[in-house]
Amino acid sequence: MQIKNTKDTYGVVSQFLHWAIAILILTAIVMGKVAHGMDMSPAKIAMYVFHKSVGITVLALVVVRIIWKFANPKTDAGLTPDQASKASYGHGFLYLLMFLMPLSGWILNSAANYPFGWMNLISVPMIPGISKTLQEPAETVHVAMFYILSTVVIGHILMVVYHKRFHQLDLISRMLPGNQKVSGAAVVLVAVLVLIPVALLATRGGSTVEAKPDSVELSDQSSGNTSVTSNSPLWIPDIENSSLAFKGSYSGEPFNGEFKNYRAKLYFDPQKPEQGVFDVVIDTTSVTTYTSDWDDTLSGSEWFAFKQFPEAFYSADTFELTDTGFIAKGNLTIKSISKPIDLVFSWNSVDESTVSFVAQSVVTRGDFEIGSGMWADDSSIGFDVAIDIELTLKTDG
């Protein structure tokens, strides 16, 4: 078995890299085109995860291919010096495109802020310094790379045919190990087998998306589960310096989200926690995951159903002192479904009229039919969601 290249033919390493990259690029292109036209669904997530995974694989293999190319002699026997020079420039441009296309996809993914794990196994970091403003130009470049690369590949194939027809040079045999017919059939078979999952994923359905209301004016009433009265001091959050955040997972990778609009009242005295009362009204339409595609999907009936349920509520009237802080025992209501939720929180004075309230909890999205239908049993969006509340509370005394 010939490992390294010679002047007359390519070794098995180059042959493997050539066909592996070719098949993977074809697969990534088909996956990307199919996924782009699909409604948001577990199938679309799976398609894009594999599309990106294949792209990262191509990027790595192209780097290996370039290194291997420079470590071996040129295989250009039979070509004139002029033909060999043109072939070298053509191959160099092809390698550049094969490198830039997946790189532009990685930049696009970083700008879009999609968490991503290679084959759902290895976390792929965002490229540092890539902002949201680069998402649109990165997408334009990524699409342009597809058309340019496709054109160059077609030209590459035509040159093989041209040399065979007019110069009697059988260049394709240099890239096919062993029996050419068997090797060619094997390449086609692998390509077909790789693309079968794409066809299967493409047949799965998508999510319903509803229009997002322009704005929601939060109701003045309490959630209905507490009397909202207490002898303890009343604390109101400074919204600009507070956050009602959560953390979920997308294909095994963590992502952050937040509710931007909410109203809260907390009656609380750390010396008399048993008298505490906490009431929160949340504008569910203000939810953001900092990813526009996902934010648009969250309006649908399978998620928060903005039209029917523009508000969610949390109310607690049982508070307990613990060794490390406090616990608020209450009920969270989303989509008219109420479940008991305990908030473990700390209480730290900043000054006479300001305190820091930091609370955590974990909820299961399925308990509130957040991610119902096709999403109910699909783990591409994690089932557990961590609640992370950081409030700067003010009081008049």
RABEL-V194369 format. One record per pair of residues at least 24 apart in sequence whose ideal C-beta (glycine too) atoms are under 8 Angstrom apart, sorted by the first residue. I is the first residue (numbers start at 1). GAP is how many residues later the second one is. Records with the same first field share a line. If there is no record, write none. Layout:
I=GAP ; GAP
//
This chain:
4=68
5=67 ; 68 ; 70
6=67 ; 69
7=66 ; 67 ; 68 ; 69 ; 70
8=67 ; 69 ; 166
9=66 ; 164 ; 165
10=65 ; 164 ; 165
11=61
12=165
13=55
14=51 ; 54 ; 55 ; 58 ; 61 ; 161
15=160 ; 161 ; 162
17=44 ; 47 ; 48 ; 51
18=47 ; 157
19=156 ; 168 ; 171
20=41
21=37 ; 40 ; 41 ; 44 ; 77
23=164 ; 167 ; 168 ; 171
24=30 ; 33 ; 34 ; 37 ; 170
25=33 ; 73 ; 76 ; 124
26=165 ; 169
27=27 ; 164 ; 167 ; 168 ; 171
28=26 ; 27 ; 30 ; 74
29=117 ; 121
30=165 ; 168
31=167
32=114
34=164 ; 167 ; 168
38=164 ; 168
39=166 ; 167 ; 168 ; 170
40=166 ; 167 ; 169 ; 253 ; 254 ; 257
41=163 ; 164 ; 165 ; 166 ; 333
42=162 ; 332 ; 333 ; 336 ; 338
43=158 ; 159 ; 160 ; 161 ; 162 ; 163
44=162
45=205 ; 206 ; 335 ; 336
46=155 ; 334
47=151 ; 154 ; 155
48=66
49=67 ; 68 ; 70 ; 71 ; 202 ; 331
50=69 ; 147
52=53 ; 54 ; 57 ; 64 ; 66 ; 72
53=65 ; 66
55=46 ; 47 ; 50 ; 51
56=46 ; 50 ; 62 ; 68
57=61
58=40 ; 43 ; 44
59=40 ; 43 ; 44 ; 47
62=33 ; 36 ; 37 ; 40
63=36
65=30
66=29 ; 33
69=26
75=99
78=89 ; 91
79=84 ; 90
83=80
87=72
90=62 ; 65 ; 66 ; 69
93=59
94=55 ; 58 ; 59 ; 62
97=48 ; 51 ; 52 ; 55
98=51
100=45
101=41 ; 44 ; 45 ; 48
104=34 ; 37 ; 38 ; 41
105=37
107=27 ; 31 ; 34
108=27 ; 30 ; 31 ; 34
111=24 ; 27
112=179 ; 180 ; 181
113=142 ; 177 ; 178
114=136 ; 177
115=134 ; 135 ; 136 ; 138 ; 139 ; 140
116=135 ; 137
117=134 ; 135 ; 136
120=131 ; 132
123=130
204=170
205=169
207=90 ; 93 ; 95 ; 96 ; 166 ; 167 ; 168
208=92 ; 93 ; 94
209=87 ; 88 ; 90 ; 91
210=89 ; 90 ; 91 ; 95 ; 96 ; 97
211=88 ; 96
212=73 ; 84 ; 87 ; 94
213=72 ; 93 ; 94 ; 97
215=70
216=45 ; 67 ; 68 ; 69 ; 70 ; 94 ; 95
218=43 ; 44 ; 45 ; 63 ; 65 ; 93
219=62 ; 92
222=43 ; 57 ; 59 ; 91 ; 93
223=56 ; 57 ; 58 ; 90 ; 91 ; 92 ; 108 ; 110
224=89 ; 91
225=88 ; 90 ; 105 ; 106 ; 108 ; 113
226=51 ; 52 ; 53 ; 89 ; 90 ; 91 ; 104
227=50 ; 90
228=37 ; 39 ; 49 ; 51
229=38 ; 48
230=37 ; 38 ; 45 ; 46 ; 47
231=36 ; 44
232=35 ; 36 ; 37 ; 40 ; 43 ; 44 ; 45
233=34 ; 35 ; 36 ; 162 ; 164
234=31 ; 32 ; 33 ; 161 ; 162
235=30 ; 31 ; 32 ; 33 ; 120 ; 122 ; 158 ; 159 ; 160
236=28 ; 29 ; 30 ; 157 ; 158 ; 159
237=27 ; 120 ; 154 ; 155 ; 156 ; 157
238=116 ; 153 ; 154 ; 155 ; 156
241=151
242=148 ; 149 ; 150
243=145 ; 146 ; 147 ; 148
244=36 ; 38 ; 145
245=142 ; 143 ; 144 ; 145
246=139 ; 140 ; 141 ; 142
247=138 ; 139 ; 141
248=41 ; 117 ; 133 ; 134 ; 136 ; 137 ; 138
249=132 ; 133
250=130 ; 131 ; 132
251=129
252=130
255=34 ; 35 ; 36
256=33 ; 34
257=30 ; 31 ; 32 ; 33
258=29 ; 30 ; 32
259=24 ; 25 ; 27 ; 28
260=26 ; 27 ; 28
261=24 ; 25
262=24
264=127
266=91 ; 127
268=51 ; 79
270=56 ; 77
273=46 ; 47 ; 48 ; 53
274=44 ; 45 ; 46
275=44
276=40 ; 41 ; 43 ; 52
277=39 ; 40
278=36 ; 37 ; 38 ; 39 ; 41 ; 50 ; 52 ; 65
279=34 ; 35 ; 36
280=33 ; 34 ; 35
281=30 ; 31 ; 32
282=29 ; 30 ; 31 ; 32
283=27 ; 28
284=25 ; 26 ; 27 ; 28 ; 50
285=25
301=71
302=69 ; 70 ; 71 ; 72 ; 73
303=67 ; 68
304=30 ; 31 ; 66
305=30
308=27
309=25 ; 26 ; 27
314=27
316=27
328=31
332=31 ; 36
334=34 ; 36
335=33 ; 34 ; 35
337=30 ; 31 ; 32
339=24 ; 28 ; 29
341=46
343=44 ; 46
345=44
350=42
353=41 ; 42 ; 43 ; 44
354=38 ; 39 ; 40
355=37 ; 38 ; 40
356=34 ; 35 ; 36 ; 37
357=32 ; 33 ; 34 ; 35 ; 36
358=31 ; 32 ; 33
359=28 ; 29 ; 30 ; 32
360=26 ; 27 ; 28 ; 29
361=25 ; 26
362=24 ; 25
363=24
//
